[in-house]
Amino acid sequence: MAIDGIEGIFLSTHNWGRAAKFYKALGFELDFATDHGSGMLRRGDGPYLFLAEVPKNQEPQMQLILSVANADAFQPDASIDVVTPFEETHYGKKEMTVRDPDGRVLSIQAPLAG
């Protein structure tokens, strides 16, 4: 079973308000915001952007989020470097992380039911 596609992009930022304003100016619409400096923006039915504020001493990061329909049925090729296997998250998904050949960590998410 292969991935279904790009689900979203996770971006950390030093200033949630400034980052959200920037992406809204590019045409994204706010889907929701939390009370702790994070939120999701969308543009049509394309991948979402999830922004999360981090302390100034942390370097802002970007992480690609891929999707699969069923975590139990997804078996990555043996050549894939699995960093963490699928685990349930506090935001209602199962998530696995993998490392690409250049060292970037990618997230693969599936619905809890899958």
C-alpha positions in Angstrom: 0.0 0.0 0.0 1.4 3.4 -1.0 0.7 6.8 0.5 -2.5 8.6 -0.7 -0.8 12.0 -1.1 0.2 15.2 0.8 -2.2 15.8 3.7 -0.5 19.0 4.9 2.5 20.9 6.0 3.5 21.6 9.6 5.4 24.9 10.1 6.7 26.1 13.4 7.1 29.9 13.8 8.3 32.4 16.3 5.2 34.6 15.8 1.8 32.8 15.2 -0.1 36.0 14.5 2.5 37.3 12.0 2.7 33.9 10.2 -1.0 33.5 10.1 -1.4 37.0 8.6 1.2 36.2 6.0 -0.5 33.0 4.8 -3.9 34.6 4.9 -2.5 37.3 2.6 -1.5 34.5 0.2 -5.1 33.3 0.1 -5.3 30.7 2.9 -8.3 30.9 5.2 -8.2 30.2 8.9 -9.8 26.9 9.7 -9.2 27.1 13.4 -6.9 28.6 16.0 -6.0 27.3 19.4 -5.5 29.3 22.6 -1.8 28.4 22.6 -0.3 29.9 19.5 -1.3 27.4 16.8 -3.9 26.8 14.2 -4.8 25.4 10.8 -5.2 27.3 7.5 -6.6 25.9 4.3 -6.8 26.9 0.6 -9.5 25.0 -1.2 -9.2 21.3 -1.0 -5.4 21.3 -1.2 -3.1 20.4 1.7 -3.5 22.3 4.9 -1.0 24.4 6.7 -0.6 23.9 10.5 1.3 26.7 12.2 2.6 26.3 15.7 4.5 28.9 17.7 7.8 27.8 19.3 10.1 29.6 21.7 12.8 32.0 20.2 15.5 29.5 21.1 14.1 26.9 18.8 14.8 27.0 15.0 11.5 27.2 13.0 11.0 23.9 11.2 8.9 22.5 8.3 7.6 19.0 8.1 5.7 17.4 5.3 2.6 15.4 6.3 1.6 12.5 4.0 -1.6 10.5 4.3 -2.7 6.9 4.2 -6.2 5.6 4.5 -5.4 2.7 6.9 -2.5 2.6 9.3 -2.9 -1.2 9.8 -2.7 -1.9 6.1 0.3 0.4 5.4 3.6 -1.5 5.3 6.6 0.7 4.3 9.2 -0.9 2.1 12.2 -2.3 4.0 14.3 0.4 2.6 12.3 3.1 4.5 13.9 4.4 7.7 11.0 4.3 10.2 11.7 6.7 13.0 8.6 6.0 15.0 5.8 3.4 14.2 2.2 4.4 14.1 0.9 5.8 17.4 -2.4 7.4 18.3 -2.1 11.2 18.8 -4.0 13.7 20.9 -5.4 15.3 17.7 -7.3 12.2 16.5 -4.9 10.6 14.0 -2.5 7.7 14.0 1.0 9.0 13.1 4.2 7.4 11.9 7.5 9.3 11.2 10.1 8.3 8.6 13.4 9.7 7.6 14.2 10.5 3.9 17.7 9.9 2.4 18.7 13.5 3.2 17.7 13.2 6.9 14.4 15.0 6.8 11.7 13.6 9.0 8.3 13.2 7.4 5.0 12.4 9.1 2.6 9.8 7.7 -1.0 10.1 9.2 -4.0 7.9 9.1 -7.5 8.1 10.6 -7.8 6.4 14.0 -10.3 3.9 12.5 -7.8 2.7 10.0 
